[in-house]
Amino acid sequence: MSAAAAVTPTFPSTYRGSIWRKWDLHVHTPESVFNNQFSHSANGPDWEAYLSAIEALTDVAVLGFTDYFSIDGYKRLREFRQHGRMSNISLLLPNIELRLDLLIPTASEEEAGKVKKVNAHVIFSDEVDPQDIEDKFLRELHFSGLGDPQTTSEPCALSRHQLQQLGARLKAQQPTFTGSDYQVVC
């Protein structure tokens, strides 16, 4: 027996140490209401192209699926997962992106004197029921909906219904606004 073999300890397989995995916690879905550059057809988002791109990933273990102010895309992806899709991803997490009205100055020299809005992300465990996220988190958040500067702002719950009501009001007040009541385009 060689000297190297004599001093090499053997360990149970449970002693294998750290395992590094790649996570991407900011992956927008085709349901995103801002800057949505995903393919769409007359029937809505091209989910097949999106799912194929996700299923082509070979080195990512966890994805945080992101939408602005909702988890609509995450809920849809959970349905696809229940039908056998995205088996290459170990864990799907809901990520809600919130655009805040907080402005901060930029630090780069090229953008000196400019300000940017702060976005906040809230990532939930996959063990939290999506209905609880909507009922106990999103609907408890409130924003001020202001369209016409001659009217007072109205506190609104962050729900799809309230956002659609605000969108309909904005479109009625601003004839150049288009799109659905949920996704008003200026």
C-alpha positions as CSV (number, residue, x, y, z in Angstrom):
1,M,0.0,0.0,0.0
2,S,1.3,3.5,-0.9
3,A,1.9,6.1,1.7
4,A,-0.8,8.4,0.1
5,A,-3.4,5.7,0.2
6,A,-2.7,5.0,3.9
7,V,-3.4,8.6,4.9
8,T,-6.4,9.4,2.7
9,P,-9.4,9.3,5.0
10,T,-12.8,8.1,3.7
11,F,-15.9,10.0,4.6
12,P,-19.6,9.2,4.4
13,S,-21.3,10.7,1.4
14,T,-23.1,13.2,3.7
15,Y,-19.8,14.9,4.4
16,R,-19.3,16.3,0.9
17,G,-19.1,20.0,1.8
18,S,-20.6,23.0,0.1
19,I,-22.3,22.8,-3.3
20,W,-22.5,25.9,-5.3
21,R,-25.5,26.4,-7.6
22,K,-26.4,29.3,-9.9
23,W,-29.6,31.2,-9.0
24,D,-31.2,34.0,-11.0
25,L,-33.8,35.7,-8.9
26,H,-34.9,38.4,-11.4
27,V,-36.4,36.8,-14.5
28,H,-39.4,38.7,-15.9
29,T,-42.3,36.7,-17.3
30,P,-44.4,37.6,-20.3
31,E,-47.0,38.9,-17.9
32,S,-44.8,41.9,-16.9
33,V,-46.6,45.2,-17.5
34,F,-43.5,47.4,-18.0
35,N,-40.9,47.1,-20.8
36,N,-42.3,43.8,-21.9
37,Q,-40.3,42.7,-24.9
38,F,-41.5,39.1,-25.1
39,S,-43.2,37.7,-28.2
40,H,-47.0,38.0,-28.3
41,S,-49.6,36.8,-30.6
42,A,-53.3,37.6,-31.0
43,N,-54.0,35.2,-28.1
44,G,-51.5,36.8,-25.7
45,P,-47.9,36.1,-24.7
46,D,-46.0,33.4,-26.5
47,W,-45.6,31.1,-23.5
48,E,-44.2,28.2,-25.6
49,A,-41.1,30.3,-26.7
50,Y,-40.6,31.5,-23.1
51,L,-40.9,28.0,-21.6
52,S,-38.5,26.6,-24.3
53,A,-35.9,29.2,-23.4
54,I,-36.2,28.3,-19.7
55,E,-36.1,24.6,-20.4
56,A,-32.9,25.1,-22.4
57,L,-31.0,26.3,-19.3
58,T,-28.6,23.7,-18.1
59,D,-26.7,25.4,-15.3
60,V,-29.4,27.3,-13.3
61,A,-31.0,25.6,-10.2
62,V,-33.4,28.3,-9.0
63,L,-35.3,31.1,-10.7
64,G,-37.2,34.0,-9.2
65,F,-40.0,34.8,-11.6
66,T,-40.7,38.5,-11.6
67,D,-43.6,40.7,-12.5
68,Y,-44.4,44.3,-11.6
69,F,-47.0,44.5,-8.8
70,S,-48.3,41.0,-9.3
71,I,-47.6,37.3,-9.3
72,D,-49.7,36.5,-12.4
73,G,-46.7,35.1,-14.4
74,Y,-45.5,33.1,-11.5
75,K,-49.0,31.5,-11.0
76,R,-49.0,30.6,-14.7
77,L,-45.6,29.1,-14.5
78,R,-46.7,26.9,-11.5
79,E,-49.5,25.6,-13.7
80,F,-47.0,24.7,-16.4
81,R,-44.7,23.1,-13.8
82,Q,-47.7,20.9,-12.6
83,H,-48.0,19.6,-16.2
84,G,-44.3,18.5,-16.3
85,R,-42.7,21.7,-17.7
86,M,-39.4,23.2,-16.4
87,S,-38.2,20.0,-14.7
88,N,-34.6,21.3,-15.2
89,I,-35.2,24.0,-12.6
90,S,-35.1,22.8,-9.0
91,L,-37.0,25.7,-7.4
92,L,-39.4,28.4,-8.7
93,L,-39.8,31.5,-6.5
94,P,-42.3,34.4,-6.8
95,N,-40.7,37.8,-7.1
96,I,-42.8,41.0,-7.0
97,E,-41.1,44.1,-8.4
98,L,-42.5,47.4,-7.0
99,R,-41.7,50.7,-8.6
100,L,-41.5,53.3,-5.9
101,D,-41.8,57.0,-6.1
102,L,-38.5,57.5,-4.3
103,L,-35.8,59.2,-6.4
104,I,-32.1,59.0,-5.8
105,P,-29.2,60.8,-7.6
106,T,-27.1,58.7,-9.9
107,A,-23.5,58.1,-9.1
108,S,-22.0,57.8,-12.5
109,E,-20.2,60.7,-14.2
110,E,-22.1,60.2,-17.4
111,E,-25.5,60.7,-15.7
112,A,-24.4,63.4,-13.2
113,G,-27.4,65.5,-12.0
114,K,-29.9,62.9,-13.0
115,V,-32.1,60.9,-10.7
116,K,-33.5,57.4,-10.9
117,K,-36.5,55.7,-9.3
118,V,-35.9,53.0,-6.7
119,N,-37.4,49.6,-7.4
120,A,-38.0,47.1,-4.6
121,H,-38.2,43.4,-4.9
122,V,-40.1,41.0,-2.6
123,I,-39.2,37.4,-3.0
124,F,-41.4,34.8,-1.4
125,S,-40.8,31.2,-0.5
126,D,-42.4,28.7,-2.8
127,E,-44.2,27.4,0.2
128,V,-46.3,30.5,0.5
129,D,-49.7,30.0,-1.3
130,P,-50.0,32.5,-4.2
131,Q,-53.5,33.4,-3.0
132,D,-52.0,34.4,0.4
133,I,-49.5,36.6,-1.4
134,E,-52.3,38.3,-3.2
135,D,-54.7,38.6,-0.3
136,K,-52.3,39.2,2.6
137,F,-49.5,41.1,0.9
138,L,-50.5,42.8,-2.3
139,R,-54.0,43.9,-1.3
140,E,-52.6,45.3,1.9
141,L,-50.2,47.6,-0.1
142,H,-51.8,50.9,-1.1
143,F,-50.8,53.5,-3.6
144,S,-52.2,56.9,-4.6
145,G,-53.8,56.9,-7.9
146,L,-53.7,60.4,-9.5
147,G,-54.6,61.0,-13.1
148,D,-56.1,64.5,-13.5
149,P,-54.0,67.0,-11.5
150,Q,-57.3,68.9,-10.7
151,T,-58.6,65.9,-8.7
152,T,-57.5,64.5,-5.4
153,S,-55.5,61.3,-5.3
154,E,-57.3,58.2,-4.2
155,P,-55.8,55.5,-2.1
156,C,-56.0,52.2,-4.0
157,A,-55.2,48.7,-2.9
158,L,-52.6,47.0,-5.1
159,S,-54.9,44.6,-6.9
160,R,-55.5,43.9,-10.5
161,H,-59.1,45.2,-10.3
162,Q,-58.0,48.5,-8.7
163,L,-55.2,48.9,-11.3
164,Q,-57.7,48.3,-14.1
165,Q,-60.0,50.9,-12.6
166,L,-57.2,53.4,-12.4
167,G,-56.2,52.6,-16.0
168,A,-59.7,53.1,-17.3
169,R,-59.9,56.5,-15.5
170,L,-56.5,57.5,-16.9
171,K,-57.5,56.6,-20.5
172,A,-60.8,58.5,-20.1
173,Q,-58.9,61.6,-18.9
174,Q,-56.0,61.3,-21.4
175,P,-57.2,60.5,-24.9
176,T,-53.7,59.7,-26.1
177,F,-53.4,56.9,-23.7
178,T,-54.0,53.4,-25.2
179,G,-53.7,49.7,-24.3
180,S,-55.7,47.7,-22.0
181,D,-57.0,49.1,-18.7
182,Y,-54.3,47.0,-16.9
183,Q,-51.5,48.1,-19.2
184,V,-52.0,51.7,-20.1
185,V,-49.5,53.0,-22.7
186,C,-48.7,56.7,-22.7
